[in-house]
Structure formats: structure tokens, C-alpha cells
């Protein structure tokens, strides 16, 4: 580890693969872990556009679709679909080790920041 990295385990990899979307809380921030196209993505749980619970969303073509409106977010970079005005979805650094999904807790900011 270097700098402000603070890696911590948040979920078993096999659990995430079987459930596809798992909710987690890290340093007081609600997140979701998503198993998408063979890789793990960690992102904020609440939609930055309408604050809907994205853990209730669905996956389609590498995008996480908001359960409240027709917009979706690219899980590679967090960009919202064309035509919607919203900041990107926050994506957090993850890695896999010892059948666990680890997240860099030092990279997580509260929703107010």
C-alpha cells in the first residue's frame, strides 16, 4: 500500500457473483458492488440524478439502469446516458484477493464532498 490507500475487504467474491449486486457501507458511505461482464465495480448507491437506490436497478450492456428514471450509467467510467444532466456516478477502486472483494476506503468520499 502507498499514499492514502486503505484497502479493506467488503464482500466475498462468490457471494457477489451469485447475487450480481451487493450493498455495502464503507467509512459511513453506502455503496453497491456490481458483478458486471466478469469484473467487479464499486460505486455509490444513490443515483446522482434523482437519489434513487441503484441497488434496485438492473444491468444491461455494461450499464447500470436507474430504477426511477430511464437514464443509465456506464460502469467503466460512471458517465450518465446521453441527454441527462447529472454528474457521473462515483466509481471506487477495487481489487480481488483471497476470494474477497477489497475496496480502497481511502478513496471514498461522503456524498456531500
C-alpha beads as a LAMMPS data file, in Angstrom:
LAMMPS data file: protein, C-alpha beads

113 atoms
112 bonds

1 atom types
1 bond types

-500.0 500.0 xlo xhi
-500.0 500.0 ylo yhi
-500.0 500.0 zlo zhi

Masses

1 110.0

Atoms # bond

1 1 1 0.000 0.000 0.000
2 1 1 1.079 3.551 -0.591
3 1 1 -0.255 7.029 -0.046
4 1 1 -3.767 7.201 1.369
5 1 1 -4.790 3.700 0.241
6 1 1 -6.650 1.792 2.945
7 1 1 -7.729 -1.499 1.421
8 1 1 -10.423 -3.378 3.301
9 1 1 -12.478 -6.490 2.466
10 1 1 -16.158 -5.747 1.818
11 1 1 -17.694 -8.892 0.309
12 1 1 -16.894 -12.441 -0.675
13 1 1 -16.337 -12.749 -4.418
14 1 1 -18.519 -15.856 -4.733
15 1 1 -21.389 -14.037 -2.981
16 1 1 -21.115 -11.093 -5.372
17 1 1 -21.029 -13.357 -8.428
18 1 1 -24.160 -15.194 -7.267
19 1 1 -26.100 -12.037 -6.294
20 1 1 -24.780 -9.643 -9.020
21 1 1 -25.431 -6.547 -6.866
22 1 1 -24.473 -6.371 -3.171
23 1 1 -24.939 -3.410 -0.836
24 1 1 -22.081 -2.337 1.431
25 1 1 -21.284 0.509 3.809
26 1 1 -17.689 1.702 3.951
27 1 1 -16.492 4.616 6.093
28 1 1 -20.110 5.682 6.576
29 1 1 -20.898 5.767 2.842
30 1 1 -23.487 3.466 1.224
31 1 1 -22.103 1.704 -1.840
32 1 1 -23.004 -1.116 -4.146
33 1 1 -20.728 -3.754 -5.567
34 1 1 -21.679 -4.960 -9.023
35 1 1 -20.524 -8.079 -10.875
36 1 1 -20.550 -6.891 -14.474
37 1 1 -19.169 -8.676 -17.525
38 1 1 -16.616 -10.628 -15.497
39 1 1 -15.353 -7.785 -13.350
40 1 1 -16.160 -6.060 -10.065
41 1 1 -17.339 -2.458 -9.956
42 1 1 -17.881 -0.477 -6.746
43 1 1 -19.973 2.671 -6.981
44 1 1 -22.155 4.962 -4.945
45 1 1 -25.549 3.515 -4.067
46 1 1 -27.729 6.566 -4.652
47 1 1 -28.336 7.879 -8.156
48 1 1 -26.670 11.299 -8.502
49 1 1 -29.607 12.452 -10.658
50 1 1 -32.672 11.610 -8.542
51 1 1 -31.229 9.845 -5.475
52 1 1 -32.919 6.543 -6.338
53 1 1 -31.483 3.378 -4.781
54 1 1 -29.315 1.922 -7.554
55 1 1 -29.169 -1.451 -5.793
56 1 1 -32.713 -1.847 -7.158
57 1 1 -31.531 -1.076 -10.702
58 1 1 -30.764 -3.544 -13.456
59 1 1 -27.728 -4.257 -15.605
60 1 1 -27.813 -4.015 -19.370
61 1 1 -24.854 -3.990 -21.738
62 1 1 -22.304 -2.810 -19.191
63 1 1 -24.628 -0.118 -17.860
64 1 1 -26.484 0.218 -14.566
65 1 1 -30.038 1.394 -15.187
66 1 1 -31.677 3.611 -12.584
67 1 1 -34.920 2.135 -11.180
68 1 1 -36.570 5.580 -11.070
69 1 1 -35.912 7.053 -14.498
70 1 1 -34.732 5.900 -17.932
71 1 1 -31.113 7.009 -17.505
72 1 1 -28.247 4.575 -17.087
73 1 1 -24.605 4.783 -16.054
74 1 1 -21.584 3.338 -17.839
75 1 1 -19.882 1.060 -15.302
76 1 1 -16.452 1.734 -16.820
77 1 1 -16.420 5.473 -16.112
78 1 1 -19.719 6.412 -14.419
79 1 1 -20.993 8.576 -17.286
80 1 1 -24.771 9.018 -17.427
81 1 1 -26.582 8.212 -20.666
82 1 1 -26.853 10.899 -23.323
83 1 1 -29.459 13.591 -22.757
84 1 1 -29.457 13.560 -18.945
85 1 1 -27.878 16.316 -16.907
86 1 1 -26.088 14.758 -13.975
87 1 1 -22.593 14.379 -12.657
88 1 1 -21.048 10.954 -13.291
89 1 1 -21.657 8.083 -10.897
90 1 1 -18.752 7.773 -8.462
91 1 1 -16.716 4.622 -9.132
92 1 1 -14.318 3.414 -6.434
93 1 1 -11.074 1.391 -6.715
94 1 1 -11.463 -2.348 -6.051
95 1 1 -9.324 -5.431 -6.250
96 1 1 -9.831 -9.141 -5.684
97 1 1 -7.753 -11.244 -3.312
98 1 1 -8.321 -14.347 -1.171
99 1 1 -11.856 -14.753 -2.638
100 1 1 -12.713 -11.308 -1.256
101 1 1 -13.567 -8.030 -2.918
102 1 1 -11.398 -5.300 -1.423
103 1 1 -12.098 -1.588 -1.700
104 1 1 -9.805 1.365 -1.211
105 1 1 -11.570 3.019 1.733
106 1 1 -9.176 5.962 1.466
107 1 1 -10.735 6.878 -1.907
108 1 1 -14.308 7.027 -0.622
109 1 1 -15.815 10.436 -0.065
110 1 1 -19.069 11.209 1.640
111 1 1 -21.899 12.268 -0.696
112 1 1 -21.516 15.883 0.474
113 1 1 -17.992 16.130 -0.979

Bonds

1 1 1 2
2 1 2 3
3 1 3 4
4 1 4 5
5 1 5 6
6 1 6 7
7 1 7 8
8 1 8 9
9 1 9 10
10 1 10 11
11 1 11 12
12 1 12 13
13 1 13 14
14 1 14 15
15 1 15 16
16 1 16 17
17 1 17 18
18 1 18 19
19 1 19 20
20 1 20 21
21 1 21 22
22 1 22 23
23 1 23 24
24 1 24 25
25 1 25 26
26 1 26 27
27 1 27 28
28 1 28 29
29 1 29 30
30 1 30 31
31 1 31 32
32 1 32 33
33 1 33 34
34 1 34 35
35 1 35 36
36 1 36 37
37 1 37 38
38 1 38 39
39 1 39 40
40 1 40 41
41 1 41 42
42 1 42 43
43 1 43 44
44 1 44 45
45 1 45 46
46 1 46 47
47 1 47 48
48 1 48 49
49 1 49 50
50 1 50 51
51 1 51 52
52 1 52 53
53 1 53 54
54 1 54 55
55 1 55 56
56 1 56 57
57 1 57 58
58 1 58 59
59 1 59 60
60 1 60 61
61 1 61 62
62 1 62 63
63 1 63 64
64 1 64 65
65 1 65 66
66 1 66 67
67 1 67 68
68 1 68 69
69 1 69 70
70 1 70 71
71 1 71 72
72 1 72 73
73 1 73 74
74 1 74 75
75 1 75 76
76 1 76 77
77 1 77 78
78 1 78 79
79 1 79 80
80 1 80 81
81 1 81 82
82 1 82 83
83 1 83 84
84 1 84 85
85 1 85 86
86 1 86 87
87 1 87 88
88 1 88 89
89 1 89 90
90 1 90 91
91 1 91 92
92 1 92 93
93 1 93 94
94 1 94 95
95 1 95 96
96 1 96 97
97 1 97 98
98 1 98 99
99 1 99 100
100 1 100 101
101 1 101 102
102 1 102 103
103 1 103 104
104 1 104 105
105 1 105 106
106 1 106 107
107 1 107 108
108 1 108 109
109 1 109 110
110 1 110 111
111 1 111 112
112 1 112 113
